[in-house]
């Protein structure tokens, strides 16, 4: 079994779902973007989305390849975003997608069902790492809704529901 991806725009409840799955004992892989932003902020590094989007995308790709490799060895693992998210991010930014990134998204596969969290204004919020506004969150959702089917995945939209209900929804489909 390969990893199961949860994607969507920022502030749509993906990380809360992933944390709830971890609390139930499932293996999870955290979102690359947040980890890279924290790391780069701690050293005033260049790979931040507001400094160098292409470098930020490359670091996310590297993080996601490592997470993908770990999940192949561990059975059922839930990923807070996956390799195609990097392609969606570059597309959203109007940047070219390097061949190696597209190749990685095509070759390194996840579970064929990908869960997508829709934009949800009632739970959306910004913080030190999430600087996007709600309009950009909607555009990110749309980019992910386009990129995953392009790479052969079946998208299943998660309901706007409690975390427990979302957990049950996801587990019902993949366990």
FIFIDREN-470962 format. One record per residue (C-alpha): residue number from 1; residue in one letter; x, y, z. Coordinates in nm, 3 decimals, padded with zeros to 5 digits. Each point is the difference from the previous one (the first is absolute). Layout:
N
<lumfi><n>NUM</n><res>a</res><xx>X</xx><yy>Y</yy><zz>Z</zz></lumfi>
...
END
This chain:
175
<lumfi><n>1</n><res>x</res><xx>00.000</xx><yy>00.000</yy><zz>00.000</zz></lumfi>
<lumfi><n>2</n><res>x</res><xx>00.126</xx><yy>00.344</yy><zz>-00.082</zz></lumfi>
<lumfi><n>3</n><res>x</res><xx>-00.086</xx><yy>00.325</yy><zz>00.166</zz></lumfi>
<lumfi><n>4</n><res>x</res><xx>-00.338</xx><yy>00.167</yy><zz>-00.005</zz></lumfi>
<lumfi><n>5</n><res>x</res><xx>00.007</xx><yy>00.371</yy><zz>-00.085</zz></lumfi>
<lumfi><n>6</n><res>x</res><xx>-00.217</xx><yy>00.273</yy><zz>00.146</zz></lumfi>
<lumfi><n>7</n><res>x</res><xx>00.018</xx><yy>00.321</yy><zz>-00.205</zz></lumfi>
<lumfi><n>8</n><res>x</res><xx>-00.185</xx><yy>00.328</yy><zz>-00.051</zz></lumfi>
<lumfi><n>9</n><res>x</res><xx>00.051</xx><yy>00.366</yy><zz>00.067</zz></lumfi>
<lumfi><n>10</n><res>x</res><xx>00.151</xx><yy>00.140</yy><zz>00.318</zz></lumfi>
<lumfi><n>11</n><res>x</res><xx>-00.228</xx><yy>00.029</yy><zz>00.301</zz></lumfi>
<lumfi><n>12</n><res>x</res><xx>-00.244</xx><yy>-00.271</yy><zz>-00.111</zz></lumfi>
<lumfi><n>13</n><res>x</res><xx>00.061</xx><yy>-00.245</yy><zz>00.286</zz></lumfi>
<lumfi><n>14</n><res>x</res><xx>00.259</xx><yy>-00.233</yy><zz>-00.155</zz></lumfi>
<lumfi><n>15</n><res>x</res><xx>00.249</xx><yy>00.020</yy><zz>00.283</zz></lumfi>
<lumfi><n>16</n><res>x</res><xx>-00.271</xx><yy>-00.043</yy><zz>00.265</zz></lumfi>
<lumfi><n>17</n><res>x</res><xx>-00.112</xx><yy>-00.317</yy><zz>-00.176</zz></lumfi>
<lumfi><n>18</n><res>x</res><xx>00.359</xx><yy>-00.129</yy><zz>-00.024</zz></lumfi>
<lumfi><n>19</n><res>x</res><xx>00.057</xx><yy>00.072</yy><zz>00.371</zz></lumfi>
<lumfi><n>20</n><res>x</res><xx>-00.321</xx><yy>-00.184</yy><zz>00.092</zz></lumfi>
<lumfi><n>21</n><res>x</res><xx>00.112</xx><yy>-00.302</yy><zz>-00.205</zz></lumfi>
<lumfi><n>22</n><res>x</res><xx>00.337</xx><yy>00.009</yy><zz>00.179</zz></lumfi>
<lumfi><n>23</n><res>x</res><xx>-00.179</xx><yy>00.009</yy><zz>00.335</zz></lumfi>
<lumfi><n>24</n><res>x</res><xx>-00.182</xx><yy>-00.319</yy><zz>-00.104</zz></lumfi>
<lumfi><n>25</n><res>x</res><xx>00.336</xx><yy>-00.169</yy><zz>-00.058</zz></lumfi>
<lumfi><n>26</n><res>x</res><xx>00.030</xx><yy>00.035</yy><zz>-00.378</zz></lumfi>
<lumfi><n>27</n><res>x</res><xx>00.334</xx><yy>00.094</yy><zz>-00.152</zz></lumfi>
<lumfi><n>28</n><res>x</res><xx>-00.002</xx><yy>00.349</yy><zz>-00.149</zz></lumfi>
<lumfi><n>29</n><res>x</res><xx>00.232</xx><yy>00.225</yy><zz>-00.196</zz></lumfi>
<lumfi><n>30</n><res>x</res><xx>-00.031</xx><yy>00.373</yy><zz>00.079</zz></lumfi>
<lumfi><n>31</n><res>x</res><xx>-00.027</xx><yy>00.270</yy><zz>-00.264</zz></lumfi>
<lumfi><n>32</n><res>x</res><xx>00.332</xx><yy>00.087</yy><zz>-00.165</zz></lumfi>
<lumfi><n>33</n><res>x</res><xx>-00.075</xx><yy>00.371</yy><zz>-00.039</zz></lumfi>
<lumfi><n>34</n><res>x</res><xx>-00.047</xx><yy>00.075</yy><zz>00.369</zz></lumfi>
<lumfi><n>35</n><res>x</res><xx>00.310</xx><yy>-00.199</yy><zz>00.097</zz></lumfi>
<lumfi><n>36</n><res>x</res><xx>00.213</xx><yy>00.183</yy><zz>-00.256</zz></lumfi>
<lumfi><n>37</n><res>x</res><xx>-00.135</xx><yy>00.341</yy><zz>00.098</zz></lumfi>
<lumfi><n>38</n><res>x</res><xx>00.077</xx><yy>-00.067</yy><zz>00.369</zz></lumfi>
<lumfi><n>39</n><res>x</res><xx>00.349</xx><yy>-00.124</yy><zz>-00.081</zz></lumfi>
<lumfi><n>40</n><res>x</res><xx>00.079</xx><yy>00.288</yy><zz>-00.236</zz></lumfi>
<lumfi><n>41</n><res>x</res><xx>-00.138</xx><yy>00.263</yy><zz>00.238</zz></lumfi>
<lumfi><n>42</n><res>x</res><xx>00.220</xx><yy>-00.137</yy><zz>00.279</zz></lumfi>
<lumfi><n>43</n><res>x</res><xx>00.314</xx><yy>00.070</yy><zz>-00.206</zz></lumfi>
<lumfi><n>44</n><res>x</res><xx>-00.130</xx><yy>00.293</yy><zz>-00.210</zz></lumfi>
<lumfi><n>45</n><res>x</res><xx>00.038</xx><yy>-00.228</yy><zz>-00.302</zz></lumfi>
<lumfi><n>46</n><res>x</res><xx>-00.080</xx><yy>00.068</yy><zz>-00.365</zz></lumfi>
<lumfi><n>47</n><res>x</res><xx>-00.247</xx><yy>-00.288</yy><zz>-00.063</zz></lumfi>
<lumfi><n>48</n><res>x</res><xx>-00.310</xx><yy>00.186</yy><zz>00.112</zz></lumfi>
<lumfi><n>49</n><res>x</res><xx>-00.303</xx><yy>00.047</yy><zz>-00.226</zz></lumfi>
<lumfi><n>50</n><res>x</res><xx>00.022</xx><yy>00.378</yy><zz>00.036</zz></lumfi>
<lumfi><n>51</n><res>x</res><xx>00.373</xx><yy>00.000</yy><zz>-00.090</zz></lumfi>
<lumfi><n>52</n><res>x</res><xx>00.058</xx><yy>-00.271</yy><zz>-00.264</zz></lumfi>
<lumfi><n>53</n><res>x</res><xx>-00.303</xx><yy>-00.201</yy><zz>-00.106</zz></lumfi>
<lumfi><n>54</n><res>x</res><xx>00.194</xx><yy>-00.231</yy><zz>-00.231</zz></lumfi>
<lumfi><n>55</n><res>x</res><xx>00.250</xx><yy>-00.088</yy><zz>00.274</zz></lumfi>
<lumfi><n>56</n><res>x</res><xx>-00.286</xx><yy>-00.049</yy><zz>00.246</zz></lumfi>
<lumfi><n>57</n><res>x</res><xx>-00.165</xx><yy>-00.239</yy><zz>-00.248</zz></lumfi>
<lumfi><n>58</n><res>x</res><xx>00.325</xx><yy>-00.194</yy><zz>-00.045</zz></lumfi>
<lumfi><n>59</n><res>x</res><xx>00.031</xx><yy>-00.043</yy><zz>00.378</zz></lumfi>
<lumfi><n>60</n><res>x</res><xx>-00.363</xx><yy>-00.117</yy><zz>00.020</zz></lumfi>
<lumfi><n>61</n><res>x</res><xx>00.070</xx><yy>-00.253</yy><zz>-00.275</zz></lumfi>
<lumfi><n>62</n><res>x</res><xx>00.302</xx><yy>-00.136</yy><zz>00.188</zz></lumfi>
<lumfi><n>63</n><res>x</res><xx>-00.200</xx><yy>-00.022</yy><zz>00.324</zz></lumfi>
<lumfi><n>64</n><res>x</res><xx>-00.290</xx><yy>-00.175</yy><zz>-00.174</zz></lumfi>
<lumfi><n>65</n><res>x</res><xx>00.228</xx><yy>-00.253</yy><zz>-00.173</zz></lumfi>
<lumfi><n>66</n><res>x</res><xx>00.147</xx><yy>-00.095</yy><zz>00.339</zz></lumfi>
<lumfi><n>67</n><res>x</res><xx>-00.350</xx><yy>-00.024</yy><zz>00.151</zz></lumfi>
<lumfi><n>68</n><res>x</res><xx>-00.117</xx><yy>-00.215</yy><zz>-00.292</zz></lumfi>
<lumfi><n>69</n><res>x</res><xx>00.296</xx><yy>-00.234</yy><zz>00.044</zz></lumfi>
<lumfi><n>70</n><res>x</res><xx>-00.072</xx><yy>-00.037</yy><zz>00.373</zz></lumfi>
<lumfi><n>71</n><res>x</res><xx>-00.365</xx><yy>-00.078</yy><zz>-00.060</zz></lumfi>
<lumfi><n>72</n><res>x</res><xx>00.079</xx><yy>-00.283</yy><zz>-00.244</zz></lumfi>
<lumfi><n>73</n><res>x</res><xx>00.169</xx><yy>-00.183</yy><zz>00.284</zz></lumfi>
<lumfi><n>74</n><res>x</res><xx>-00.268</xx><yy>00.070</yy><zz>00.262</zz></lumfi>
<lumfi><n>75</n><res>x</res><xx>-00.329</xx><yy>-00.114</yy><zz>-00.154</zz></lumfi>
<lumfi><n>76</n><res>x</res><xx>-00.293</xx><yy>00.237</yy><zz>00.043</zz></lumfi>
<lumfi><n>77</n><res>x</res><xx>00.130</xx><yy>00.355</yy><zz>00.043</zz></lumfi>
<lumfi><n>78</n><res>x</res><xx>-00.201</xx><yy>00.321</yy><zz>-00.034</zz></lumfi>
<lumfi><n>79</n><res>x</res><xx>00.178</xx><yy>00.293</yy><zz>-00.168</zz></lumfi>
<lumfi><n>80</n><res>x</res><xx>-00.081</xx><yy>00.365</yy><zz>00.057</zz></lumfi>
<lumfi><n>81</n><res>x</res><xx>00.048</xx><yy>00.083</yy><zz>-00.371</zz></lumfi>
<lumfi><n>82</n><res>x</res><xx>00.199</xx><yy>-00.196</yy><zz>-00.257</zz></lumfi>
<lumfi><n>83</n><res>x</res><xx>00.234</xx><yy>00.042</yy><zz>-00.296</zz></lumfi>
<lumfi><n>84</n><res>x</res><xx>-00.268</xx><yy>00.131</yy><zz>-00.240</zz></lumfi>
<lumfi><n>85</n><res>x</res><xx>-00.059</xx><yy>00.286</yy><zz>00.246</zz></lumfi>
<lumfi><n>86</n><res>x</res><xx>00.341</xx><yy>00.136</yy><zz>-00.097</zz></lumfi>
<lumfi><n>87</n><res>x</res><xx>-00.111</xx><yy>00.008</yy><zz>-00.365</zz></lumfi>
<lumfi><n>88</n><res>x</res><xx>-00.325</xx><yy>00.170</yy><zz>00.103</zz></lumfi>
<lumfi><n>89</n><res>x</res><xx>00.196</xx><yy>00.256</yy><zz>00.201</zz></lumfi>
<lumfi><n>90</n><res>x</res><xx>00.228</xx><yy>00.088</yy><zz>-00.292</zz></lumfi>
<lumfi><n>91</n><res>x</res><xx>-00.298</xx><yy>00.025</yy><zz>-00.234</zz></lumfi>
<lumfi><n>92</n><res>x</res><xx>-00.182</xx><yy>00.225</yy><zz>00.246</zz></lumfi>
<lumfi><n>93</n><res>x</res><xx>00.308</xx><yy>00.223</yy><zz>00.016</zz></lumfi>
<lumfi><n>94</n><res>x</res><xx>00.028</xx><yy>00.016</yy><zz>-00.380</zz></lumfi>
<lumfi><n>95</n><res>x</res><xx>00.340</xx><yy>-00.169</yy><zz>00.011</zz></lumfi>
<lumfi><n>96</n><res>x</res><xx>00.122</xx><yy>-00.270</yy><zz>-00.239</zz></lumfi>
<lumfi><n>97</n><res>x</res><xx>-00.011</xx><yy>-00.361</yy><zz>00.119</zz></lumfi>
<lumfi><n>98</n><res>x</res><xx>00.344</xx><yy>-00.158</yy><zz>-00.042</zz></lumfi>
<lumfi><n>99</n><res>x</res><xx>00.000</xx><yy>-00.340</yy><zz>-00.169</zz></lumfi>
<lumfi><n>100</n><res>x</res><xx>00.150</xx><yy>-00.172</yy><zz>00.304</zz></lumfi>
<lumfi><n>101</n><res>x</res><xx>-00.293</xx><yy>00.115</yy><zz>00.215</zz></lumfi>
<lumfi><n>102</n><res>x</res><xx>-00.258</xx><yy>-00.120</yy><zz>-00.249</zz></lumfi>
<lumfi><n>103</n><res>x</res><xx>00.188</xx><yy>-00.330</yy><zz>-00.033</zz></lumfi>
<lumfi><n>104</n><res>x</res><xx>00.003</xx><yy>-00.044</yy><zz>00.378</zz></lumfi>
<lumfi><n>105</n><res>x</res><xx>-00.375</xx><yy>00.063</yy><zz>00.022</zz></lumfi>
<lumfi><n>106</n><res>x</res><xx>-00.060</xx><yy>-00.250</yy><zz>-00.280</zz></lumfi>
<lumfi><n>107</n><res>x</res><xx>00.230</xx><yy>-00.276</yy><zz>00.127</zz></lumfi>
<lumfi><n>108</n><res>x</res><xx>-00.036</xx><yy>00.014</yy><zz>00.379</zz></lumfi>
<lumfi><n>109</n><res>x</res><xx>-00.357</xx><yy>-00.110</yy><zz>00.057</zz></lumfi>
<lumfi><n>110</n><res>x</res><xx>-00.241</xx><yy>00.022</yy><zz>00.291</zz></lumfi>
<lumfi><n>111</n><res>x</res><xx>-00.331</xx><yy>-00.174</yy><zz>00.068</zz></lumfi>
<lumfi><n>112</n><res>x</res><xx>-00.221</xx><yy>00.065</yy><zz>-00.308</zz></lumfi>
<lumfi><n>113</n><res>x</res><xx>-00.258</xx><yy>00.185</yy><zz>00.213</zz></lumfi>
<lumfi><n>114</n><res>x</res><xx>00.105</xx><yy>00.346</yy><zz>00.115</zz></lumfi>
<lumfi><n>115</n><res>x</res><xx>-00.213</xx><yy>00.194</yy><zz>00.248</zz></lumfi>
<lumfi><n>116</n><res>x</res><xx>-00.047</xx><yy>00.369</yy><zz>-00.069</zz></lumfi>
<lumfi><n>117</n><res>x</res><xx>-00.118</xx><yy>00.247</yy><zz>00.264</zz></lumfi>
<lumfi><n>118</n><res>x</res><xx>-00.220</xx><yy>00.275</yy><zz>-00.148</zz></lumfi>
<lumfi><n>119</n><res>x</res><xx>00.040</xx><yy>00.367</yy><zz>00.087</zz></lumfi>
<lumfi><n>120</n><res>x</res><xx>-00.179</xx><yy>00.064</yy><zz>00.328</zz></lumfi>
<lumfi><n>121</n><res>x</res><xx>-00.014</xx><yy>00.365</yy><zz>00.111</zz></lumfi>
<lumfi><n>122</n><res>x</res><xx>-00.133</xx><yy>-00.083</yy><zz>00.347</zz></lumfi>
<lumfi><n>123</n><res>x</res><xx>00.323</xx><yy>-00.182</yy><zz>00.097</zz></lumfi>
<lumfi><n>124</n><res>x</res><xx>00.251</xx><yy>00.191</yy><zz>-00.215</zz></lumfi>
<lumfi><n>125</n><res>x</res><xx>00.265</xx><yy>00.198</yy><zz>00.184</zz></lumfi>
<lumfi><n>126</n><res>x</res><xx>00.341</xx><yy>00.151</yy><zz>-00.060</zz></lumfi>
<lumfi><n>127</n><res>x</res><xx>00.310</xx><yy>-00.042</yy><zz>00.216</zz></lumfi>
<lumfi><n>128</n><res>x</res><xx>00.377</xx><yy>00.054</yy><zz>-00.014</zz></lumfi>
<lumfi><n>129</n><res>x</res><xx>00.040</xx><yy>-00.277</yy><zz>-00.259</zz></lumfi>
<lumfi><n>130</n><res>x</res><xx>-00.332</xx><yy>00.035</yy><zz>-00.184</zz></lumfi>
<lumfi><n>131</n><res>x</res><xx>00.002</xx><yy>00.347</yy><zz>-00.148</zz></lumfi>
<lumfi><n>132</n><res>x</res><xx>-00.245</xx><yy>-00.073</yy><zz>-00.283</zz></lumfi>
<lumfi><n>133</n><res>x</res><xx>-00.341</xx><yy>00.165</yy><zz>00.005</zz></lumfi>
<lumfi><n>134</n><res>x</res><xx>-00.324</xx><yy>-00.189</yy><zz>-00.060</zz></lumfi>
<lumfi><n>135</n><res>x</res><xx>-00.004</xx><yy>00.087</yy><zz>-00.371</zz></lumfi>
<lumfi><n>136</n><res>x</res><xx>00.341</xx><yy>-00.161</yy><zz>-00.042</zz></lumfi>
<lumfi><n>137</n><res>x</res><xx>-00.122</xx><yy>-00.300</yy><zz>00.202</zz></lumfi>
<lumfi><n>138</n><res>x</res><xx>-00.282</xx><yy>-00.044</yy><zz>-00.253</zz></lumfi>
<lumfi><n>139</n><res>x</res><xx>00.243</xx><yy>00.029</yy><zz>-00.293</zz></lumfi>
<lumfi><n>140</n><res>x</res><xx>00.227</xx><yy>-00.257</yy><zz>00.167</zz></lumfi>
<lumfi><n>141</n><res>x</res><xx>-00.294</xx><yy>-00.239</yy><zz>00.036</zz></lumfi>
<lumfi><n>142</n><res>x</res><xx>-00.077</xx><yy>00.045</yy><zz>-00.371</zz></lumfi>
<lumfi><n>143</n><res>x</res><xx>00.363</xx><yy>-00.065</yy><zz>-00.095</zz></lumfi>
<lumfi><n>144</n><res>x</res><xx>00.005</xx><yy>-00.323</yy><zz>00.203</zz></lumfi>
<lumfi><n>145</n><res>x</res><xx>-00.339</xx><yy>-00.102</yy><zz>-00.143</zz></lumfi>
<lumfi><n>146</n><res>x</res><xx>00.159</xx><yy>00.026</yy><zz>-00.347</zz></lumfi>
<lumfi><n>147</n><res>x</res><xx>00.345</xx><yy>-00.147</yy><zz>00.064</zz></lumfi>
<lumfi><n>148</n><res>x</res><xx>-00.089</xx><yy>-00.327</yy><zz>00.174</zz></lumfi>
<lumfi><n>149</n><res>x</res><xx>-00.232</xx><yy>-00.131</yy><zz>-00.276</zz></lumfi>
<lumfi><n>150</n><res>x</res><xx>00.267</xx><yy>00.101</yy><zz>-00.252</zz></lumfi>
<lumfi><n>151</n><res>x</res><xx>00.231</xx><yy>-00.250</yy><zz>00.171</zz></lumfi>
<lumfi><n>152</n><res>x</res><xx>-00.267</xx><yy>-00.271</yy><zz>00.003</zz></lumfi>
<lumfi><n>153</n><res>x</res><xx>-00.144</xx><yy>00.032</yy><zz>00.351</zz></lumfi>
<lumfi><n>154</n><res>x</res><xx>-00.368</xx><yy>-00.015</yy><zz>00.093</zz></lumfi>
<lumfi><n>155</n><res>x</res><xx>-00.096</xx><yy>00.294</yy><zz>00.218</zz></lumfi>
<lumfi><n>156</n><res>x</res><xx>-00.255</xx><yy>-00.040</yy><zz>00.278</zz></lumfi>
<lumfi><n>157</n><res>x</res><xx>-00.118</xx><yy>00.324</yy><zz>00.157</zz></lumfi>
<lumfi><n>158</n><res>x</res><xx>-00.019</xx><yy>-00.014</yy><zz>00.377</zz></lumfi>
<lumfi><n>159</n><res>x</res><xx>-00.317</xx><yy>00.125</yy><zz>00.163</zz></lumfi>
<lumfi><n>160</n><res>x</res><xx>-00.004</xx><yy>00.322</yy><zz>00.199</zz></lumfi>
<lumfi><n>161</n><res>x</res><xx>-00.051</xx><yy>-00.186</yy><zz>00.325</zz></lumfi>
<lumfi><n>162</n><res>x</res><xx>00.153</xx><yy>-00.054</yy><zz>00.341</zz></lumfi>
<lumfi><n>163</n><res>x</res><xx>00.348</xx><yy>-00.146</yy><zz>00.019</zz></lumfi>
<lumfi><n>164</n><res>x</res><xx>-00.142</xx><yy>-00.328</yy><zz>00.131</zz></lumfi>
<lumfi><n>165</n><res>x</res><xx>-00.243</xx><yy>-00.019</yy><zz>-00.291</zz></lumfi>
<lumfi><n>166</n><res>x</res><xx>00.279</xx><yy>00.074</yy><zz>-00.248</zz></lumfi>
<lumfi><n>167</n><res>x</res><xx>00.218</xx><yy>-00.270</yy><zz>00.156</zz></lumfi>
<lumfi><n>168</n><res>x</res><xx>-00.283</xx><yy>-00.253</yy><zz>-00.031</zz></lumfi>
<lumfi><n>169</n><res>x</res><xx>-00.062</xx><yy>00.109</yy><zz>-00.361</zz></lumfi>
<lumfi><n>170</n><res>x</res><xx>00.364</xx><yy>-00.048</yy><zz>-00.100</zz></lumfi>
<lumfi><n>171</n><res>x</res><xx>00.048</xx><yy>-00.330</yy><zz>00.186</zz></lumfi>
<lumfi><n>172</n><res>x</res><xx>-00.320</xx><yy>-00.140</yy><zz>-00.149</zz></lumfi>
<lumfi><n>173</n><res>x</res><xx>00.147</xx><yy>00.051</yy><zz>-00.347</zz></lumfi>
<lumfi><n>174</n><res>x</res><xx>00.352</xx><yy>-00.137</yy><zz>00.051</zz></lumfi>
<lumfi><n>175</n><res>x</res><xx>00.002</xx><yy>-00.247</yy><zz>00.291</zz></lumfi>
END
